[in-house]
Structure formats: C-alpha cells, structure tokens
Amino acid sequence: MPSRTLLAVPSLLLVGVALAGCTLIDNQSALTVEAVVNAEYELDATTNPQDVTADKCGATVDCVEAFTTDEASYLRFGSRERAAEYAATLDDGFVVNFIVMDFAGHDAPIESQRWAMEALAWTWQDYEGTFPAR
C-alpha cells in the first residue's frame, strides 16, 4: 500500500501541473488569418484572399499578419488587448480575439461581409458578442 501512495502523489502533481499549463496556453492565438481566409465553408465567406502582411504590418500598425479579401481586411495581433485597441480606432470594424476585420474600402455585398464576420466569430464557437449593423 505505501508504494501505491508514493506513486499516486507524483502522478497527481504531474496531472495538476499539466492542467495548469493548459490554462496558460491560449490556443486562439495560434489561429492565423491565412487559415481563416482559406477555410473551406459551404458558402465561401472570403473571396480573393491576398497576403498583405508586408504592406500592412510594420511601424504604423503592429499586426503580425494581414490579408485582404473582397469582404474585408483581416489583421492579426499579438494579443487580444492590442486587437481590441486597434479595432476601437476603426469606423467600420469587427474584432474576435486576436483578429480584426476592417471593412473600409471593401464594397462586397453586405450579406457577404456579414457571412465573413459570422465565419470568423464561429471559428472557435465561443463568440458571445453581437455583430455590427451592416
């Protein structure tokens, strides 16, 4: 019996450390804009995706990745906080976790832009916010 107890204590500690580590890792930070714009949906939520990271991300906008589509520009940031800060500067934008959609200069049909917002929001199936009026 004592040997089982000696094995159980380290095992429980190992499980506890593993579970604590899982809460520190934010899987949503790993979702890339490239994965979002190239995802296969029943209806195509993003059309004509182009990587514009080199043009958009830099000294003026500290994003880590950027794509443009017919529906919106997508910018991914290093933190949720930074994404929210950037989204707050936009007249026509939408943010989910690390990714911001900017609709300025995109004249796709409103229904297409709405579908693109919904596709992004439901990628993780945890979005609880509202969608801006389009």
N, C-alpha and C positions, 0 to 999 in steps of 0.2 A: 504493500500500500504506500509506504513513504516514497518509493521510486516513482509511482504514478503522480503523486503530488509534486515531486520535484520536476517532472516533465510538464505538468499542467501549467505551472506558474510561468515558465518562459514562453510556453505556447500562447497563453493568454496575453502576455505582454507583447509578443510579436503581432498578434492579431490587432491589439489596441493601437500599436504604432502604425500598422498598415492602414487601419481605418482613419486614423488621424491624418495620415499623409494624403489620403484620397480627398479629404475636405480642403486641403491646402492647394490642390491642383485644380485649376479651373479649365475643364475641358472645352468650354465655349471659346476660350482664347485661341484654340487651335483651328477653329473654323475659318478657312480662308475665303476671301471674296471669289477667288477663282473657282473654288468648289461650289459656291452659291450660284454664280452666273452660268456654270456649265452643268448644273444638276439636271437630271432628266425628270421632268414633270409631265403629267398627262397633257397639260397645256404648257406651252413654252412661256415661262414667266420672264425670261430675259432674252432679248434678241440682239444680235450683232455685238457680242461682248468683245472688248478690246482692252488689253492691259495698258494702263496709262500711269503706272506707278512712277516711272522715271520723270514724267511730266508733272504729276500732281503732288507727290510726296517729296518733301525736302525742307528747306529752311522756313518757308511760309506756312506749310501745313505738315505737321509732324506725324503723318499717317505712315503705316508700314506696308500698305498695299492699296492699289486703286485700280478699278476697272470702270469703263463706261459702257453703257448699253443704250438702246433706243429709249428705254424707260427711265433710266436714272444713272447718275454717277454713284458708285459704291466706294466708300473709303473705310479701311480697317485701321483701327488704332491699337496701341499697346495696352490700353486699359479701358474699362467701361467708363471711368470718370472722364478721361480725355475725349472719348467718343461723344459723351453727353455734352461736354463743354463745346465741342465743335458743332454739334447738331443745334445747339441753342443759338448759334450765330447765323443760322440759315433761315431764309424766309419760307422756304418750301422744302422741308426735310423730314426724315424719319430715322429713328435710331433703335437698334435692337442689340443689346450687349456691346460688342466691340465694333459693330459695323453701322455706318451712317449711309443713308441714301439721300442724295441731293437731286431734286427734280428740276432745278433751274436750268433752262436751256434745252430741256427734253420735251418734245412735243408728241410723244406717243399718246394714244388714246387713254383717257382716264381709267378705263376698265383694265387696261394692260398695266398701268402703273399701280393700281390697287392690287392686282394679282401678284405683281412683283413684291409689294410690301408684305402681303399675306404669306407668300412663299418664304421670304426671309424670316418673318416672325415665327412661322411654324416649323422652321428647321429643327429647333430643339423642343418644340411642343410645350414650351413653358412660358410663352409670352402672355402677359396678363393686361397689357395696356390697351389703348384704343388706337384707331387709325385716323390720321388727319383727314379732314374733308378734302376731297379731290374735286 
